[in-house]
Amino acid sequence: MADATRTAAPKSPLKAERRKNVDRSAATRRQILEATVRCLDQWGYGAVTNLKVADAAGVSRGAMMHHFPTRQALIVGTIEFAYANQSAFRAAELAKAPAGLDRFRRIMDLSYTTQRMPEGMALNEIRIGSRSDPEIREAVTPMMSTISEDYVRMISDVAREAGLKSNREMRGLIGTVAMASRALAINTFTYPSSRVAENVLWTLQCMREDLIARELGAKHARRPALPVDKT
């Protein structure tokens, strides 16, 4: 019979040091990706370089090269990081709304919110900016397509839970909301007036409620109030 008083073997100092190095490396990588998102949001795609990100992240050029030896590697890593953060935020927000039409409305309204997040702006900068860089565009295009497909699939699932049909009209509404929200977020610089966003978002909500009324009956629709004219 084993001795019950036998003490556990001490942990290997070498394993502990390896674990510490892994954690430190992961923290540095995250630090770089967070800085990349900030730089894309503040300065735009064309102004962001690996060296500029390294300075913004407060890491050495060697650390930057270790984690992201090329701009393409940095952009690809940023897409994965930004979309993961967007998805986590969206999931947390959706969990606050009960399943059904409330959750369907919530996920549609979240489109503009997530597009305006630093992560959303970073993804938009990459979508637009990478068009002029064939090598990066080739790596980015399938990733962006997957993100779009995942987004449509997610909203379609929420719509079905609400009793709505995942048909061509629904997919058209999802695409319209996504593209309009993206345009609003990007055009903040050229159309800074909040009235533009308010009017467009109100129109999108009306389209959503019209679809609900057609499929489930008028009693289920909640037509939004017209935005108050502040002029």
RACORBEL-V926436 format. One record per residue. N is the residue number from 1. SS is DSSP state (@ for helix, = for strand, . for the rest). PHI is phi in whole degrees, -180 to 180 (none if undefined). NEAR is the number of other ideal C-beta (glycine too) atoms within 8 Angstrom. Layout:
N|SS|PHI|NEAR ; N|SS|PHI|NEAR
This chain:
1|.|none|2 ; 2|.|-67|4 ; 3|.|-73|5 ; 4|.|-67|4 ; 5|.|-89|4 ; 6|.|-65|5 ; 7|.|-86|4 ; 8|.|-66|3 ; 9|.|-65|4 ; 10|.|-63|4 ; 11|.|-66|6 ; 12|.|-69|6 ; 13|@|-59|6 ; 14|@|-67|6 ; 15|@|-66|8 ; 16|@|-63|9 ; 17|@|-68|8 ; 18|@|-63|8 ; 19|@|-62|8 ; 20|@|-64|8 ; 21|@|-67|8 ; 22|@|-63|8 ; 23|@|-63|8 ; 24|@|-65|8 ; 25|@|-65|9 ; 26|@|-65|8 ; 27|@|-66|8 ; 28|@|-65|11 ; 29|@|-61|10 ; 30|@|-64|9 ; 31|@|-59|11 ; 32|@|-66|17 ; 33|@|-67|12 ; 34|@|-63|10 ; 35|@|-67|12 ; 36|@|-63|16 ; 37|@|-60|14 ; 38|@|-62|10 ; 39|@|-65|13 ; 40|@|-63|16 ; 41|@|-66|10 ; 42|@|-86|6 ; 43|@|-115|8 ; 44|.|93|9 ; 45|@|-60|10 ; 46|@|-65|5 ; 47|@|-91|8 ; 48|.|-97|12 ; 49|.|-125|7 ; 50|@|-60|11 ; 51|@|-68|8 ; 52|@|-65|11 ; 53|@|-66|15 ; 54|@|-58|13 ; 55|@|-64|7 ; 56|@|-66|9 ; 57|@|-81|12 ; 58|.|73|6 ; 59|.|-118|9 ; 60|.|-74|6 ; 61|@|-63|7 ; 62|@|-65|6 ; 63|@|-64|11 ; 64|@|-63|15 ; 65|@|-65|9 ; 66|@|-64|6 ; 67|@|-84|10 ; 68|.|-138|11 ; 69|.|-69|5 ; 70|.|-132|7 ; 71|@|-66|9 ; 72|@|-61|9 ; 73|@|-62|9 ; 74|@|-66|13 ; 75|@|-66|13 ; 76|@|-62|11 ; 77|@|-63|13 ; 78|@|-69|14 ; 79|@|-59|14 ; 80|@|-62|9 ; 81|@|-67|14 ; 82|@|-65|14 ; 83|@|-69|11 ; 84|@|-62|8 ; 85|@|-67|10 ; 86|@|-59|13 ; 87|@|-64|8 ; 88|@|-65|8 ; 89|@|-63|10 ; 90|@|-63|11 ; 91|@|-64|8 ; 92|@|-65|8 ; 93|@|-70|11 ; 94|@|-66|12 ; 95|.|-64|6 ; 96|.|-79|6 ; 97|.|-106|10 ; 98|.|-66|5 ; 99|.|-60|7 ; 100|.|122|9 ; 101|@|-64|10 ; 102|@|-61|9 ; 103|@|-71|14 ; 104|@|-63|14 ; 105|@|-62|11 ; 106|@|-63|12 ; 107|@|-69|13 ; 108|@|-70|13 ; 109|@|-69|10 ; 110|@|-71|11 ; 111|@|-57|11 ; 112|@|-67|12 ; 113|@|-61|9 ; 114|@|-71|12 ; 115|@|-67|13 ; 116|@|-89|9 ; 117|.|-62|11 ; 118|@|-53|9 ; 119|@|-65|13 ; 120|@|-66|13 ; 121|@|-66|14 ; 122|@|-63|14 ; 123|@|-63|14 ; 124|@|-66|12 ; 125|@|-62|13 ; 126|@|-69|15 ; 127|@|-55|9 ; 128|@|-80|9 ; 129|@|-67|11 ; 130|@|-70|12 ; 131|@|-62|6 ; 132|@|-91|4 ; 133|.|-125|8 ; 134|@|-54|5 ; 135|@|-65|7 ; 136|@|-71|11 ; 137|@|-58|10 ; 138|@|-62|7 ; 139|@|-78|11 ; 140|@|-82|14 ; 141|@|-54|8 ; 142|@|-64|7 ; 143|@|-68|11 ; 144|@|-67|12 ; 145|@|-64|8 ; 146|@|-64|8 ; 147|@|-61|11 ; 148|@|-64|9 ; 149|@|-65|8 ; 150|@|-63|8 ; 151|@|-65|10 ; 152|@|-63|11 ; 153|@|-62|8 ; 154|@|-63|9 ; 155|@|-67|12 ; 156|@|-61|12 ; 157|@|-64|8 ; 158|@|-65|12 ; 159|@|-64|12 ; 160|@|-64|10 ; 161|@|-61|10 ; 162|.|-86|11 ; 163|.|89|8 ; 164|.|-95|12 ; 165|.|-89|8 ; 166|.|-92|8 ; 167|.|-114|6 ; 168|@|-64|5 ; 169|@|-63|8 ; 170|@|-64|13 ; 171|@|-63|11 ; 172|@|-65|8 ; 173|@|-65|11 ; 174|@|-59|13 ; 175|@|-65|9 ; 176|@|-63|10 ; 177|@|-63|12 ; 178|@|-63|11 ; 179|@|-71|8 ; 180|@|-67|10 ; 181|@|-64|12 ; 182|@|-65|10 ; 183|@|-63|8 ; 184|@|-62|14 ; 185|@|-64|13 ; 186|@|-69|10 ; 187|.|-84|9 ; 188|.|-56|9 ; 189|.|-77|5 ; 190|.|-91|5 ; 191|.|-127|6 ; 192|.|-70|5 ; 193|.|-65|5 ; 194|@|-67|5 ; 195|@|-62|9 ; 196|@|-62|10 ; 197|@|-63|9 ; 198|@|-60|9 ; 199|@|-68|9 ; 200|@|-67|10 ; 201|@|-64|11 ; 202|@|-62|11 ; 203|@|-64|8 ; 204|@|-64|13 ; 205|@|-66|11 ; 206|@|-63|10 ; 207|@|-62|10 ; 208|@|-62|12 ; 209|@|-70|12 ; 210|@|-64|9 ; 211|@|-64|12 ; 212|@|-60|12 ; 213|@|-63|11 ; 214|@|-67|5 ; 215|@|-90|8 ; 216|@|-114|9 ; 217|.|109|6 ; 218|@|-61|5 ; 219|@|-66|4 ; 220|@|-90|8 ; 221|.|-85|11 ; 222|.|-129|5 ; 223|.|-65|5 ; 224|.|-69|8 ; 225|.|-69|3 ; 226|.|-65|5 ; 227|.|-55|8 ; 228|.|-71|4 ; 229|.|-77|4 ; 230|.|-94|4 ; 231|.|-81|3
